[in-house]
């Protein structure tokens, strides 16, 4: 009897099915109605999303999606599908790899249904978010468990909650970044991460350790699940590997929504101040994203570039996401193998 394969599900946030206003509105409604994304009472969330945010934001977002859309479709899905193929090749026949999206298609439910009757001994879930946040990793894990709880037979489940400090994740961004640094020099380096409301950071704090300040200057067991602390630690690992001096880089946070305070400093506010400090050439990393998407290609690559030039900057360069970079594929392979309890797989991962 053939040995059951191990199912591997790589999961990204999601993308509209097309750049039409209707499909973008549908995507925004599903995404923003998630109670982990906007954590306010249901009735307030329903009114806010369906009568304010989605109707007014969809046309603007649709314009951005039309700019970044590839002939094959949304970059996030296109690169995800490429990653699915490459990771399948890297892992071999003992594994079956599938891509799913937390929102829209292919949904987690639809992809897991393909795994249900295959007799897998183990399922390994890899949310493609380097840093843990309740609104991304937590929501994805919750959705996986909501689907699996309806199965009669539930195999062994392993979930990768974060990988921002994995050696090969850091190496992947370093290899891409060095390509641009060789074309330099640059006056300054920005590390822009997706933002979160401050109260979500406080809610995830262990023993009320979080102060939304210098508490993130050291990464430890006390803030190991703090998204903000993980972002600062990601940057420390990257600048060390890239040889960037402390005074030559800034960590900041983008994509805030609404009037409530989000984690600081805000990327757009930082950008406005740079030219006045004599900083004219900037290289930007976005290490919260592993695939290029609206937040990288359009928000950073187009909108923030325009803002920088309007305030006196001269050269703005975005470092693209990992997409299907070979070292990133190898990183995912190691993440899967390290969570696989098969003796041969564990031995193989240690020999890499």
C-alpha positions as CSV (number, residue, x, y, z in Angstrom):
1,X,0.0,0.0,0.0
2,X,1.4,3.4,-1.0
3,X,2.4,5.8,1.8
4,X,-0.2,8.6,2.1
5,X,1.1,11.9,0.9
6,X,1.4,15.0,3.1
7,X,-0.9,17.8,2.1
8,X,0.7,21.3,2.1
9,X,-1.5,24.4,1.9
10,X,0.1,27.8,1.2
11,X,-2.3,30.6,1.9
12,X,-2.2,34.2,1.0
13,X,-4.6,37.0,1.9
14,X,-6.5,37.2,-1.4
15,X,-7.3,39.4,-4.4
16,X,-10.3,40.4,-6.4
17,X,-11.3,38.1,-9.3
18,X,-10.9,41.0,-11.7
19,X,-10.1,44.7,-11.4
20,X,-13.7,45.7,-12.0
21,X,-15.3,47.9,-9.4
22,X,-17.9,45.2,-8.7
23,X,-15.3,42.5,-8.0
24,X,-13.1,44.9,-5.9
25,X,-16.2,45.9,-3.9
26,X,-17.0,42.2,-3.3
27,X,-13.4,41.5,-2.2
28,X,-13.3,44.5,0.2
29,X,-16.6,43.5,1.8
30,X,-15.4,39.9,2.5
31,X,-12.0,41.1,3.7
32,X,-13.1,44.0,5.9
33,X,-16.1,42.2,7.4
34,X,-13.7,39.7,9.1
35,X,-14.0,40.4,12.8
36,X,-10.3,40.0,13.2
37,X,-9.6,42.7,10.6
38,X,-12.0,45.3,11.9
39,X,-12.7,44.3,15.5
40,X,-15.8,46.3,16.3
41,X,-19.3,45.1,17.0
42,X,-20.9,43.4,14.0
43,X,-23.7,45.9,13.4
44,X,-21.2,48.8,13.4
45,X,-18.8,46.9,11.1
46,X,-21.7,46.0,8.8
47,X,-22.8,49.6,8.4
48,X,-19.2,50.9,8.1
49,X,-18.1,48.4,5.4
50,X,-21.3,48.2,3.3
51,X,-22.4,51.8,3.4
52,X,-19.1,53.8,3.7
53,X,-15.8,52.0,3.0
54,X,-16.7,49.5,0.2
55,X,-18.8,51.9,-1.9
56,X,-16.3,54.8,-1.7
57,X,-13.0,52.8,-1.6
58,X,-13.8,50.3,-4.4
59,X,-13.6,52.7,-7.4
60,X,-10.2,54.0,-6.1
61,X,-8.9,50.5,-5.4
62,X,-10.1,49.2,-8.8
63,X,-8.1,51.9,-10.5
64,X,-5.0,50.7,-8.7
65,X,-5.7,47.0,-9.5
66,X,-6.1,47.9,-13.2
67,X,-2.6,49.5,-13.1
68,X,-0.9,46.4,-11.6
69,X,-3.0,43.7,-13.3
70,X,-0.9,41.3,-15.4
71,X,-2.1,39.5,-18.6
72,X,-2.5,36.3,-16.5
73,X,-4.4,38.0,-13.7
74,X,-3.6,39.6,-10.3
75,X,0.1,39.5,-9.4
76,X,-0.6,38.1,-6.0
77,X,-2.5,35.1,-7.5
78,X,-0.1,34.7,-10.5
79,X,3.0,34.6,-8.3
80,X,1.1,32.3,-5.8
81,X,0.3,29.8,-8.5
82,X,4.0,29.9,-9.7
83,X,5.1,29.3,-6.1
84,X,2.7,26.4,-5.8
85,X,4.3,24.7,-8.9
86,X,7.9,25.4,-7.8
87,X,7.3,24.2,-4.2
88,X,5.7,21.1,-5.5
89,X,8.8,20.3,-7.5
90,X,11.1,21.1,-4.6
91,X,9.2,18.9,-2.2
92,X,8.6,15.9,-4.5
93,X,6.0,13.2,-4.8
94,X,5.5,12.6,-1.1
95,X,3.8,15.9,-0.8
96,X,0.8,17.6,-2.5
97,X,1.0,21.4,-2.6
98,X,-2.0,23.7,-3.1
99,X,-2.5,27.5,-3.0
100,X,-5.5,29.0,-1.3
101,X,-6.7,32.5,-0.5
102,X,-8.1,33.7,2.8
103,X,-10.6,35.8,0.9
104,X,-12.1,35.2,-2.5
105,X,-10.8,32.4,-4.8
106,X,-9.5,29.8,-4.5
107,X,-11.0,29.7,-1.0
108,X,-9.5,27.7,1.9
109,X,-12.7,25.7,2.0
110,X,-12.6,24.8,-1.7
111,X,-9.0,23.8,-1.6
112,X,-9.2,21.8,1.6
113,X,-12.2,19.9,0.0
114,X,-9.7,18.5,-2.5
115,X,-7.6,17.2,0.4
116,X,-10.4,15.7,2.4
117,X,-10.6,12.2,1.0
118,X,-7.0,11.6,0.1
119,X,-6.0,9.9,3.3
120,X,-3.2,12.3,4.1
121,X,-1.3,11.5,7.3
122,X,-0.5,15.1,7.9
123,X,-1.6,18.6,6.7
124,X,0.9,21.4,6.9
125,X,-0.5,25.0,6.6
126,X,1.7,27.9,5.7
127,X,0.1,31.3,5.8
128,X,2.3,33.5,3.7
129,X,2.6,36.3,6.2
130,X,6.2,36.6,7.6
131,X,5.1,38.4,10.8
132,X,2.2,37.1,13.0
133,X,-0.9,39.3,13.3
134,X,-4.4,38.3,14.4
135,X,-5.9,40.0,11.4
136,X,-3.8,38.0,8.9
137,X,-2.2,34.8,10.4
138,X,-4.7,34.5,13.1
139,X,-7.7,34.9,10.8
140,X,-6.3,32.4,8.3
141,X,-5.7,29.8,11.0
142,X,-9.2,30.3,12.4
143,X,-10.7,29.8,9.0
144,X,-8.7,26.6,8.4
145,X,-9.9,25.2,11.8
146,X,-13.5,26.2,11.0
147,X,-13.3,24.1,7.8
148,X,-11.6,21.1,9.4
149,X,-13.9,20.9,12.4
150,X,-16.6,19.6,10.0
151,X,-14.4,16.7,8.8
152,X,-15.1,13.2,10.2
153,X,-11.4,12.3,10.1
154,X,-9.0,15.1,10.9
155,X,-5.3,14.2,10.2
156,X,-2.4,15.6,12.1
157,X,-2.3,19.4,11.6
158,X,0.8,21.6,11.6
159,X,0.6,25.4,11.2
160,X,3.5,27.8,10.6
161,X,2.6,30.9,12.5
162,X,5.5,33.2,11.5
163,X,8.8,33.0,9.7
164,X,10.2,36.5,9.6
165,X,13.5,35.4,11.3
166,X,14.1,32.4,9.1
167,X,17.6,32.6,7.6
168,X,16.4,32.0,4.1
169,X,13.6,34.5,4.3
170,X,16.1,37.1,5.2
171,X,18.5,35.9,2.6
172,X,15.9,36.2,-0.1
173,X,15.3,39.9,0.5
174,X,19.0,40.5,0.9
175,X,19.7,38.9,-2.5
176,X,17.1,41.1,-4.2
177,X,18.0,44.2,-2.3
178,X,21.7,43.9,-3.1
179,X,20.9,44.0,-6.8
180,X,19.6,47.6,-6.3
181,X,22.3,48.6,-3.8
182,X,24.9,47.8,-6.4
183,X,23.3,50.4,-8.6
184,X,23.4,53.0,-5.7
185,X,24.5,54.8,-3.7
186,X,21.3,55.6,-1.8
187,X,21.0,58.3,0.9
188,X,18.5,56.3,3.0
189,X,16.7,53.0,3.3
190,X,13.0,52.7,4.3
191,X,11.5,49.5,5.6
192,X,7.8,49.9,5.2
193,X,5.4,47.4,6.8
194,X,1.6,47.1,6.6
195,X,0.2,49.0,9.6
196,X,-2.3,47.8,12.3
197,X,-4.5,49.8,14.7
198,X,-2.6,50.4,18.0
199,X,-5.3,48.8,20.0
200,X,-4.8,45.5,18.2
201,X,-1.2,45.5,19.2
202,X,-2.1,46.2,22.8
203,X,-4.7,43.3,22.8
204,X,-2.0,40.8,21.7
205,X,0.4,41.9,24.4
206,X,1.6,39.4,27.0
207,X,1.4,40.6,30.6
208,X,0.7,44.1,29.4
209,X,4.3,44.4,28.2
210,X,3.5,46.4,25.1
211,X,4.0,50.2,25.3
212,X,4.1,51.0,21.6
213,X,7.5,52.5,22.1
214,X,11.0,51.3,22.9
215,X,9.6,48.0,24.1
216,X,10.2,46.8,20.5
217,X,13.9,47.6,20.6
218,X,14.5,44.1,21.8
219,X,12.7,41.0,20.6
220,X,12.1,38.4,23.4
221,X,9.6,36.0,24.8
222,X,7.6,38.9,26.2
223,X,6.8,40.3,22.8
224,X,7.2,37.3,20.6
225,X,3.7,37.6,19.1
226,X,3.8,41.4,18.9
227,X,3.5,42.3,15.2
228,X,5.3,45.6,15.7
229,X,8.2,44.0,17.5
230,X,8.5,41.4,14.8
231,X,8.7,44.1,12.2
232,X,11.5,45.9,14.0
233,X,13.3,42.5,14.5
234,X,12.9,41.7,10.7
235,X,14.5,45.1,9.9
236,X,17.4,44.5,12.4
237,X,18.1,41.2,10.7
238,X,18.0,42.7,7.2
239,X,20.2,45.7,7.9
240,X,22.8,43.6,9.6
241,X,22.9,41.3,6.5
242,X,22.9,44.2,4.1
243,X,25.5,46.2,6.0
244,X,23.3,49.3,6.5
245,X,24.2,51.6,9.3
246,X,21.6,52.5,12.0
247,X,21.4,56.1,11.1
248,X,20.8,55.3,7.4
249,X,17.4,53.5,7.7
250,X,13.9,54.0,9.1
251,X,11.1,51.6,10.0
252,X,7.6,52.8,9.2
253,X,4.1,51.6,8.7
254,X,1.7,52.1,5.7
255,X,-1.9,51.5,4.6
256,X,-3.8,52.9,7.6
257,X,-7.5,53.1,7.5
258,X,-9.9,55.3,9.4
259,X,-9.3,57.9,12.1
260,X,-8.2,55.6,15.0
261,X,-4.4,55.7,15.8
262,X,-2.3,53.1,14.0
263,X,1.2,52.0,14.8
264,X,3.8,54.6,14.1
265,X,5.7,56.2,12.4
266,X,3.4,56.5,9.4
267,X,5.2,55.9,6.1
268,X,3.7,58.9,4.3
269,X,4.6,61.3,7.1
270,X,8.2,59.9,7.1
271,X,8.5,60.4,3.4
272,X,7.5,64.1,3.5
273,X,10.3,64.8,5.9
274,X,13.1,63.0,4.1
275,X,14.0,65.6,1.4
276,X,14.2,68.3,4.1
277,X,17.0,66.3,5.7
278,X,19.0,66.2,2.5
279,X,17.8,62.7,1.6
280,X,17.2,62.6,-2.1
281,X,17.7,59.0,-3.1
282,X,15.8,56.2,-1.2
283,X,15.6,52.4,-1.5
284,X,12.4,50.9,-0.1
285,X,11.9,47.4,1.3
286,X,8.4,46.0,2.1
287,X,9.2,42.8,4.1
288,X,5.6,42.2,5.3
289,X,4.7,41.0,1.8
290,X,6.1,38.0,0.0
291,X,4.2,38.7,-3.3
292,X,3.8,42.0,-5.1
293,X,0.3,43.4,-4.7
294,X,-1.6,46.7,-4.5
295,X,0.3,47.7,-1.3
296,X,3.7,47.2,-2.8
297,X,3.4,48.0,-6.6
298,X,0.9,50.8,-6.4
299,X,1.0,52.2,-2.8
300,X,4.8,52.2,-2.4
301,X,5.9,52.0,-6.0
302,X,3.6,54.7,-7.4
303,X,1.8,56.8,-4.8
304,X,4.7,57.1,-2.3
305,X,7.1,57.8,-5.1
306,X,5.0,60.7,-6.3
307,X,4.8,62.0,-2.7
308,X,8.6,61.8,-2.3
309,X,9.2,63.6,-5.6
310,X,6.6,66.3,-4.8
311,X,8.5,67.1,-1.6
312,X,11.9,67.4,-3.3
313,X,13.2,63.9,-3.6
314,X,15.0,62.8,-6.7
315,X,15.1,59.0,-6.9
316,X,12.7,56.4,-5.3
317,X,13.2,52.7,-5.8
318,X,11.0,49.9,-4.5
319,X,12.6,46.5,-3.9
320,X,10.2,44.0,-5.3
321,X,8.7,41.2,-3.2
322,X,10.0,37.7,-3.1
323,X,7.4,36.4,-5.6
324,X,9.0,33.2,-7.0
325,X,12.6,33.9,-6.1
326,X,14.6,30.6,-5.8
327,X,15.8,31.2,-2.3
328,X,12.3,32.0,-1.2
329,X,11.1,28.6,-2.6
330,X,13.9,26.9,-0.7
331,X,12.8,28.8,2.5
332,X,9.3,27.4,2.1
333,X,10.6,24.0,1.5
334,X,12.6,24.1,4.8
335,X,9.6,25.5,6.6
336,X,7.5,22.5,5.5
337,X,10.2,19.9,6.1
338,X,10.8,21.2,9.6
339,X,7.1,20.8,10.5
340,X,7.0,17.3,9.0
341,X,7.5,14.6,11.5
342,X,8.7,12.0,9.0
343,X,12.2,11.0,10.1
344,X,13.7,11.1,6.6
345,X,12.2,14.6,6.0
346,X,13.7,15.9,9.3
347,X,17.1,14.5,8.4
348,X,16.9,16.0,5.0
349,X,16.1,19.5,6.3
350,X,19.1,19.4,8.7
351,X,21.4,18.5,5.8
352,X,20.3,21.5,3.7
